[in-house]
Amino acid sequence: MAKGKSKGKKKGNARAKALAIHEQVAKTIIEHLEKGVRPWKKGWKGGAGMMSLPKSASTGKSYRGSNIFHLNLIQVSNGFEDNQWGTFNIWKKLGEKHAKATGSDEYFGVQKGSTAHPVVFWKRSSWTEEDDNGDEKVRSSFHPKYFMVFNRGQTNLPPLPKAKPTKKAKKMAVIGAEKRFDKMVKDLEIDFRETNQGRAYYSPSQDFVHLPKRELFKTAEGRAGTAFHEAVHWTGHTSRLDRDLKGMFGSEDYAREELVAEMGAAMLCMGAGIEDKALDEELENSAAYLDSWLKAIKEAKDGGARFINSAASKAQMACGLLMPEVFGHQDKKEDE
């Protein structure tokens, strides 16, 4: 009996620690919002380069949800050249492989004294139990989990090779992003409309996406980012991911949906390899949105962690629908 209590207490402590880690990740994002900056946009302190999707050193796949923004913040604040991450053991194996390939006796794994950073996820557990009528029912619940990773810059491995940035490469990336949006419209049969009206929006009642005509945008990147933003709203329709799109401006539901759309658009821009310049188009009241997010965060009992993590999770689901070739993988566990 005593052993059972001890085991239950151990599980409780593990869950509490995992929840604390989840809150820590969200808090990092919240701290930037409170300073008036969006962690998913270029322009915050140290964010001189274009943001990219953080990748797993073991699988090459990108991390998911709030981990994308959290790891980007860590990369920039520490000046890491690459956005590649892995556990201590992964880097040890890759270091040994590099040493063997180069004929070196040097240790290429994680450097002594390096700080590990958390990657968070939710694990689903399912079980079968009998209801009051004796019928078997499948029950399930989600449990907070995490593991710790290091950046490639915390190892002795050489930086990853990079293509030299050129104007032509940038132009081709923008063209590629526009083709991705056109593909979304075609494959998902999005009702997409362009007029001279100077507003970008999604109409839930009539289920269509509207953009101003191309010549009304300041930049091609701004148009692509705006298109991605409205496409994320489109995924929230009751016939798709069924998010609450009826919230009035200033309400928590409205604030959450705008946060989902901004996070999702930023992810899609990273996935397409372009800079997110949607805010530069000044088609949205970005300051008011930021105030509404901070209001919802301030009123939340957990300090806003659930608000942030939930929005990031929903943004991830939207991206999986819109750009499955980049975001569609659904692993049982985040890639180490």
C-alpha positions in Angstrom: 0.0 0.0 0.0 2.8 2.4 0.9 4.5 1.6 -2.4 1.4 2.5 -4.3 1.2 5.9 -2.6 4.9 6.5 -3.3 4.4 5.7 -7.0 1.4 8.0 -7.2 3.3 10.8 -5.5 6.2 10.3 -7.9 3.9 10.6 -10.9 2.3 13.7 -9.4 5.7 15.3 -9.0 6.7 14.5 -12.5 3.5 16.0 -13.9 3.9 19.1 -11.8 7.5 19.5 -13.1 6.4 19.0 -16.7 3.6 21.6 -16.3 6.1 24.0 -14.8 8.4 23.5 -17.9 5.4 24.1 -20.2 4.7 27.3 -18.3 8.4 28.3 -18.5 8.3 28.0 -22.3 5.1 30.1 -22.5 6.5 32.7 -20.1 9.5 33.3 -22.4 7.1 34.2 -25.2 4.9 36.3 -22.9 7.8 38.4 -21.7 8.4 39.5 -25.2 4.8 40.4 -25.8 4.8 42.5 -22.6 7.7 44.5 -24.1 5.5 45.2 -27.1 7.3 42.8 -29.5 6.2 39.6 -31.2 8.7 36.7 -30.8 7.6 35.4 -34.2 8.5 38.6 -36.1 11.8 40.0 -37.3 12.7 43.2 -35.5 13.0 42.1 -31.8 16.4 42.6 -30.2 19.0 40.4 -31.9 16.6 39.3 -34.6 18.5 40.7 -37.5 18.2 37.6 -39.7 15.1 35.8 -41.1 13.5 33.4 -38.7 13.5 29.7 -39.6 12.0 26.5 -38.3 14.1 24.9 -35.6 15.0 21.4 -36.8 15.8 18.1 -35.1 19.4 17.0 -35.6 18.3 13.3 -35.6 15.4 13.5 -38.0 15.6 16.8 -39.8 12.0 17.5 -39.0 10.9 20.8 -37.5 9.7 21.1 -33.9 6.1 22.0 -33.2 3.9 24.6 -31.6 5.3 26.9 -29.0 8.7 25.1 -29.3 9.2 26.9 -32.7 9.1 30.4 -31.1 10.8 29.4 -27.9 13.8 27.8 -29.6 14.1 30.7 -32.1 14.3 33.1 -29.1 17.0 31.0 -27.6 18.9 30.7 -30.9 19.0 34.5 -31.4 19.6 35.5 -27.8 22.6 33.2 -27.6 23.9 34.0 -31.1 23.8 30.4 -32.3 24.5 30.2 -36.0 22.4 27.2 -36.7 18.8 26.4 -35.7 19.5 22.7 -35.2 18.8 21.0 -31.9 19.3 17.6 -30.3 19.6 15.8 -27.0 22.9 15.2 -25.3 23.0 11.6 -26.6 22.1 12.6 -30.2 25.0 15.1 -30.3 27.3 12.5 -28.8 26.5 10.0 -31.6 26.8 12.7 -34.3 30.1 13.8 -32.8 31.5 10.3 -32.8 30.4 9.9 -36.4 32.1 13.1 -37.4 35.3 12.2 -35.5 35.4 8.8 -37.3 34.8 10.4 -40.7 37.6 13.0 -40.2 40.0 10.7 -38.4 40.1 13.0 -35.4 40.4 12.1 -31.7 38.6 15.3 -30.7 35.3 15.2 -28.8 32.7 16.8 -30.9 29.6 16.4 -28.6 28.1 19.0 -26.2 30.6 21.3 -24.7 31.1 21.1 -20.9 29.0 23.6 -19.0 26.4 24.1 -21.7 22.8 24.8 -20.7 20.1 22.5 -21.9 16.7 23.9 -23.1 13.3 22.3 -22.9 11.1 21.0 -25.7 7.5 20.4 -24.6 4.8 18.2 -25.9 1.6 16.4 -24.8 1.5 12.6 -24.8 -1.9 10.8 -25.2 -2.7 7.8 -23.0 -5.7 5.6 -23.8 -7.3 2.8 -21.8 -10.5 0.7 -21.8 -13.0 0.7 -19.0 -16.6 -0.4 -18.4 -19.4 2.1 -18.1 -22.4 1.8 -15.8 -24.1 -0.5 -18.3 -21.1 -2.9 -18.5 -20.1 -1.7 -22.0 -16.5 -1.2 -22.7 -15.5 2.4 -23.5 -12.2 3.8 -24.7 -11.0 6.6 -22.5 -8.0 8.9 -23.1 -6.2 11.8 -21.5 -3.2 14.0 -22.3 -0.1 14.3 -20.1 2.5 17.1 -20.3 5.9 15.9 -21.2 9.3 17.4 -22.1 12.9 16.6 -22.9 16.0 18.7 -23.0 18.0 19.7 -26.1 21.2 21.6 -27.0 21.9 23.7 -30.1 24.5 22.7 -32.6 26.4 25.8 -31.5 26.9 24.2 -28.1 28.8 21.3 -29.6 32.3 21.2 -31.2 30.8 20.2 -34.6 31.4 22.6 -37.5 28.5 24.9 -38.6 26.1 23.6 -41.2 26.9 24.5 -44.8 24.7 27.4 -46.0 23.9 28.8 -49.4 25.0 32.3 -50.0 22.0 34.7 -49.8 21.4 36.5 -53.0 18.7 38.8 -54.4 17.8 36.0 -56.9 17.5 33.4 -54.2 15.2 35.8 -52.2 13.1 36.4 -55.3 12.8 32.7 -56.0 11.8 32.1 -52.3 9.0 34.7 -52.6 7.8 33.2 -55.9 7.8 29.7 -54.2 5.7 31.1 -51.3 3.2 32.5 -53.7 3.0 29.2 -55.5 2.4 27.4 -52.2 -0.5 29.7 -51.5 -1.9 29.1 -55.0 -1.6 25.4 -54.3 -3.5 25.7 -51.0 -6.3 27.5 -52.9 -6.4 24.8 -55.5 -6.0 21.7 -53.4 -8.2 22.8 -50.5 -10.7 24.6 -52.8 -10.5 27.8 -50.9 -12.9 30.5 -52.1 -10.3 33.2 -52.8 -11.3 36.7 -53.9 -9.2 39.8 -54.9 -10.7 43.3 -55.3 -9.7 46.9 -55.0 -11.0 46.9 -51.5 -8.1 47.8 -49.2 -8.8 45.1 -46.6 -7.6 41.6 -46.0 -10.1 39.3 -44.2 -11.8 36.0 -43.9 -15.6 35.9 -43.9 -16.7 33.0 -41.6 -20.4 33.4 -42.6 -19.7 33.2 -46.4 -16.5 31.1 -46.0 -14.2 33.1 -48.3 -10.8 34.7 -48.1 -10.3 38.2 -49.5 -7.1 40.1 -50.3 -6.6 43.5 -51.9 -5.2 43.3 -55.4 -1.6 42.5 -55.8 -0.5 46.1 -56.7 -2.0 47.4 -53.5 0.6 45.6 -51.4 4.0 47.2 -50.5 6.0 44.0 -50.9 5.5 40.5 -52.3 6.5 39.1 -48.9 3.8 41.2 -47.3 1.2 39.8 -49.6 2.3 36.2 -49.0 2.3 36.7 -45.2 -1.1 38.3 -45.3 -2.5 35.5 -47.5 -1.2 32.9 -45.1 -2.7 34.8 -42.1 -6.2 34.8 -43.7 -5.8 31.2 -44.8 -5.1 30.2 -41.1 -8.4 31.9 -40.2 -10.1 29.9 -43.0 -9.0 26.6 -41.3 -11.1 27.6 -38.3 -14.4 27.1 -40.1 -16.9 24.6 -38.5 -16.4 22.2 -41.4 -12.6 22.1 -40.8 -10.8 22.6 -37.5 -13.9 24.2 -35.9 -12.4 27.0 -33.8 -14.5 29.7 -32.3 -14.6 32.5 -34.9 -17.6 34.4 -33.4 -15.7 36.3 -30.7 -16.3 40.1 -30.6 -13.3 42.4 -30.8 -11.7 42.8 -27.4 -12.9 39.4 -26.2 -10.6 36.5 -25.2 -12.0 34.3 -28.0 -11.2 37.1 -30.6 -7.8 37.6 -29.1 -7.0 33.9 -29.2 -8.0 33.5 -32.8 -5.9 36.5 -33.9 -3.0 35.0 -32.0 -3.5 31.6 -33.8 -3.6 33.4 -37.2 -0.4 35.4 -36.5 1.5 32.4 -35.1 0.3 30.2 -38.0 1.2 32.8 -40.6 4.7 33.1 -39.1 5.1 29.3 -39.2 4.0 29.2 -42.8 6.4 32.0 -43.8 9.2 30.0 -42.1 8.1 26.9 -43.9 8.1 28.7 -47.2 11.5 30.3 -46.5 10.4 33.9 -46.6 10.3 36.8 -44.1 6.9 37.6 -42.6 6.2 41.2 -43.5 2.4 41.1 -43.1 2.5 43.7 -40.4 4.4 46.1 -42.6 1.3 46.3 -44.9 -0.6 48.0 -42.0 -3.8 46.2 -42.9 -4.4 45.0 -39.3 -4.7 46.9 -36.0 -1.6 45.2 -34.6 -1.3 47.3 -31.5 -4.9 46.6 -30.5 -4.4 42.9 -31.0 -1.3 43.0 -28.8 -3.3 44.8 -26.1 -6.1 42.2 -26.2 -3.6 39.3 -25.9 -1.9 41.0 -22.9 -5.4 41.5 -21.3 -6.2 37.8 -21.7 -2.8 36.8 -20.4 -3.1 39.2 -17.4 -6.6 37.8 -16.5 -5.5 34.1 -16.8 -5.0 32.3 -13.5 -1.9 30.5 -14.8 -0.2 33.6 -16.0 -1.2 33.0 -19.6 0.7 29.8 -20.3 -2.4 27.9 -21.4 -3.5 30.8 -23.6 -0.1 30.9 -25.4 0.4 27.1 -25.7 -3.2 26.5 -26.8 -2.9 29.1 -29.6 0.5 27.7 -30.7 -1.0 24.2 -30.8 -4.0 25.3 -32.9 -1.7 27.2 -35.2 0.3 24.0 -35.7 -2.9 22.1 -36.7 -3.8 24.9 -39.1 -0.4 24.7 -40.7 -0.6 20.9 -41.0 -3.8 21.4 -43.0 -2.5 24.2 -45.2 1.1 23.0 -45.8 1.2 19.3 -45.0 4.5 18.7 -46.8 6.2 20.8 -44.1 3.9 20.6 -41.1 1.9 17.5 -41.6 3.9 15.0 -39.7 2.2 13.8 -36.5 4.8 12.0 -34.4 3.9 10.2 -31.2 6.7 12.2 -29.6 8.5 15.3 -30.6 11.7 14.5 -32.5 14.8 14.5 -30.3 
